[in-house]
Amino acid sequence: PPPPLPPPPSPPPPAPPPSLPPVGIAVETDASTPDSKTGRRRQRVLLDASQMTGDPASTLYDYADSISLDAQFYLVDTISGTALDQAKIIDLCESAAASATCAIGDGATISELKLLQLLDRNDTIRGDPLLDASEIEDDGAGSNVTISHANKVEIVARSVAILEEGQTLDELAANVTAETEQKITQLRENTKLQGNLAFTSLVMFPPRPPPSSPPRPPPSPPPPTPPPSLPPSPPPPSPPPPSPPQIGRAH
């Protein structure tokens, strides 16, 4: 019989995950596809607002508007404790600040989370935590709670760009990122915000084949090995020839 086919080659090992960016700006995709010819990008940076305590949040929004920076500003409280209930903490946050929009930052666990309060133009930049530990514990949203407010403002900047003829997605991503970085730097330098800006850039879109090149189908599995062939069966024996007729002799 023919020898068995060799096994298919093993797939290459997965690429190692990218190293974590430094503390500062994180760039992430915000719902767009290459087919739309529009790139959307959202960038975040954490800056020190200690010198702006008591100032109106409109100071930040007005300057952002003057340089065409589409940005939102969040005050950040860090809450630690046991069995923290995120939904209850958000409800407490939105009850404590009239018409506030609150969220939980990335990387939250049941023992530590970052509470983000979206600043309205009419809000004042506070220098103390929004909630008391006793409020969280009395509401059953955690125990052994501690809260810290480090006078940090998280800035979320959003930008949209149109993919021009002959421009690649990487080029579009680089242009959008550089423009937004420049505007955020201007914002820091022309307000009382402080802190270092650490920028990082991620891919704007996941790689996709162009429409003219449909994805290749996966390779077909090798055909099964046929069973060993058997020798041909001998033909059946021929029947004996008929006996000649007996002719009787006349007497």
LINJO-V489180 format. One record per pair of residues at least 12 apart in sequence whose ideal C-beta (glycine too) atoms are under 10 Angstrom apart, sorted by the first residue. I is the first residue (numbers start at 0). J is the second residue. Records with the same first field share a line. If there is no record, write none. Layout:
# LINJO-V489180
I = J / J
This chain:
# LINJO-V489180
0 = 224 / 225 / 226 / 227 / 228
1 = 224 / 225 / 227 / 228
2 = 224
3 = 224
4 = 221 / 222 / 223 / 224
5 = 221
6 = 221
7 = 218 / 220 / 221
17 = 199 / 201 / 202
18 = 199
19 = 199
20 = 197 / 198 / 199 / 200 / 201
21 = 195 / 197 / 198 / 199
22 = 44 / 45 / 194 / 195 / 197
23 = 42 / 43 / 44 / 45 / 46 / 183 / 194 / 195 / 196 / 197 / 198 / 199
24 = 42 / 43 / 44 / 45 / 154 / 156 / 176 / 179 / 180 / 183 / 196 / 197 / 198 / 199 / 200
25 = 41 / 42 / 43 / 44 / 45 / 105 / 155 / 197 / 198 / 199 / 201
26 = 40 / 41 / 42 / 43 / 156 / 172 / 175 / 176 / 179 / 180 / 198 / 199 / 200 / 201 / 202 / 203
27 = 40 / 41 / 42 / 43 / 105 / 201 / 203
28 = 40 / 41 / 172 / 201 / 202 / 203 / 204 / 205
29 = 41 / 42 / 155 / 157 / 158 / 159 / 203
31 = 159 / 160 / 162 / 203 / 204
32 = 204 / 205 / 207
33 = 162 / 167 / 168 / 171 / 203 / 204 / 205 / 206 / 207 / 209 / 210
34 = 207 / 210
35 = 161 / 162
36 = 160 / 161 / 162 / 163 / 164 / 166 / 171
37 = 159 / 160 / 161 / 162 / 171
38 = 158 / 159 / 160 / 161 / 162 / 166 / 168 / 171 / 172 / 174 / 175 / 203 / 204
39 = 157 / 158 / 159 / 160 / 175 / 203 / 204
40 = 156 / 157 / 158 / 159 / 160 / 171 / 172 / 175 / 176 / 178 / 179 / 200 / 201 / 203
41 = 69 / 71 / 155 / 156 / 157 / 158 / 179
42 = 70 / 154 / 155 / 156 / 157 / 158 / 175 / 176 / 179 / 180 / 182 / 183 / 198 / 199 / 200 / 201
43 = 70 / 71 / 73 / 104 / 105 / 153 / 154 / 155 / 156 / 183
44 = 70 / 152 / 153 / 154 / 155 / 156 / 179 / 180 / 183 / 184 / 186 / 187 / 192 / 194 / 195 / 196 / 197 / 198
45 = 73 / 75 / 104 / 113 / 149 / 151 / 152 / 153 / 154 / 194 / 196 / 197
46 = 72 / 150 / 151 / 152 / 153 / 154 / 183 / 186 / 187 / 190 / 192 / 193 / 194 / 195 / 196
47 = 149 / 150 / 151 / 152 / 187 / 191 / 192 / 193 / 194 / 195
48 = 72 / 74 / 75 / 118 / 124 / 125 / 126 / 149 / 150 / 151 / 152 / 153 / 190 / 191 / 192 / 193 / 194
49 = 124 / 126 / 149 / 150 / 151 / 152 / 191 / 192 / 193 / 194
50 = 124 / 150 / 190 / 191 / 192 / 193
51 = 123 / 124 / 126 / 150 / 152 / 190 / 191 / 192 / 193
52 = 123 / 124 / 125 / 126 / 127 / 150 / 191
53 = 123 / 124 / 125 / 126
54 = 123 / 124 / 190 / 191
55 = 118 / 119 / 120 / 121 / 122 / 123 / 124
56 = 72 / 74 / 117 / 118 / 119 / 120 / 121 / 122 / 123 / 124 / 125 / 152
57 = 118 / 119 / 120 / 121 / 122 / 123
58 = 72 / 120 / 124 / 190 / 191 / 192
59 = 71 / 72 / 118 / 120 / 124 / 152 / 154 / 186 / 190 / 191 / 192
60 = 72 / 118 / 119 / 120
61 = 120 / 190
62 = 185 / 186 / 189 / 190 / 192
63 = 154 / 156 / 182 / 183 / 185 / 186 / 190
65 = 185 / 186 / 189
66 = 181 / 182 / 183 / 185 / 186 / 189
67 = 158 / 178 / 182
68 = 154 / 156 / 157 / 158 / 178 / 179 / 181 / 182 / 183 / 185 / 186
69 = 155 / 156 / 157 / 158 / 159 / 179 / 182
70 = 154 / 155 / 156 / 157 / 158 / 179 / 182 / 183 / 186
71 = 100 / 115 / 117 / 118 / 153 / 154 / 155 / 156 / 157
72 = 116 / 117 / 118 / 119 / 120 / 122 / 124 / 152 / 153 / 154 / 155 / 186 / 192
73 = 100 / 101 / 102 / 104 / 113 / 114 / 115 / 116 / 117 / 118 / 151 / 152 / 153 / 154 / 155
74 = 96 / 99 / 101 / 114 / 115 / 116 / 117 / 118 / 122 / 124 / 125 / 126 / 128 / 129 / 148 / 150 / 151 / 152 / 153
75 = 104 / 113 / 114 / 115 / 116 / 147 / 148 / 149 / 150 / 151 / 152 / 153
76 = 88 / 92 / 101 / 104 / 112 / 113 / 114 / 115 / 116 / 125 / 127 / 128 / 129 / 130 / 146 / 147 / 148 / 149 / 151
77 = 104 / 111 / 112 / 113 / 114 / 128 / 145 / 146 / 147 / 148 / 149 / 151
78 = 103 / 107 / 110 / 111 / 112 / 113 / 114 / 128 / 130 / 132 / 135 / 140 / 141 / 144 / 145 / 146 / 147
79 = 108 / 110 / 111 / 112 / 132 / 141 / 143 / 144 / 145 / 146 / 147
80 = 109 / 110 / 111 / 112 / 132 / 135 / 136 / 140 / 141 / 142 / 143 / 144 / 145 / 146
81 = 109 / 110 / 136 / 141 / 142 / 143 / 144
82 = 109 / 110 / 139 / 140 / 141 / 142 / 143
83 = 103 / 107 / 108 / 109 / 110 / 111 / 112 / 114 / 135 / 140 / 141 / 142 / 143 / 144
84 = 109 / 135 / 138 / 139 / 140 / 141
85 = 102 / 103 / 107 / 108 / 109 / 112 / 114 / 140 / 141
86 = 103 / 140
87 = 135 / 138 / 139 / 140 / 141
88 = 101 / 103 / 107 / 112 / 114 / 130 / 134 / 135 / 138 / 140 / 141 / 144
89 = 101 / 102 / 103 / 114 / 115 / 116 / 140
90 = 138 / 140
91 = 114 / 129 / 130 / 131 / 134 / 135 / 137 / 138 / 140
92 = 114 / 115 / 116 / 129 / 130 / 134
93 = 116
94 = 130 / 134 / 138
95 = 116 / 128 / 129 / 130 / 131 / 134
96 = 116 / 117 / 118 / 119 / 122 / 125 / 129 / 130
97 = 119 / 121 / 122
98 = 117 / 119 / 121 / 122
99 = 116 / 117 / 118 / 119 / 122 / 129
100 = 115 / 116 / 117 / 118 / 119
101 = 114 / 115 / 116 / 117 / 129 / 130
102 = 114 / 115 / 116 / 117
103 = 115
104 = 153
109 = 141
110 = 141 / 143
111 = 145
112 = 141
113 = 151 / 153
114 = 128 / 129 / 130 / 135 / 146 / 148
115 = 153 / 155
116 = 129 / 130 / 153
117 = 153 / 155
118 = 152
124 = 150 / 152 / 191
125 = 148 / 150
126 = 148 / 150
127 = 146 / 148 / 150
128 = 145 / 146 / 147 / 148 / 149
129 = 146 / 148
130 = 144 / 146 / 148
131 = 144 / 146
132 = 144 / 145 / 146
134 = 146
150 = 193
151 = 194
152 = 190 / 192 / 194
154 = 183 / 186 / 187 / 192
156 = 179 / 180 / 182 / 183 / 186
157 = 179
158 = 174 / 175 / 176 / 178 / 179 / 182
159 = 175
160 = 172 / 174 / 175 / 178 / 179 / 203
162 = 203
168 = 202 / 203 / 204 / 206 / 207
169 = 200 / 202 / 203 / 204
171 = 203 / 204
172 = 200 / 201 / 202 / 203 / 204
173 = 200 / 203
175 = 200 / 203
176 = 198 / 199 / 200 / 201 / 203
177 = 198 / 200
179 = 198
180 = 196 / 198 / 200
183 = 196 / 198
184 = 196 / 198
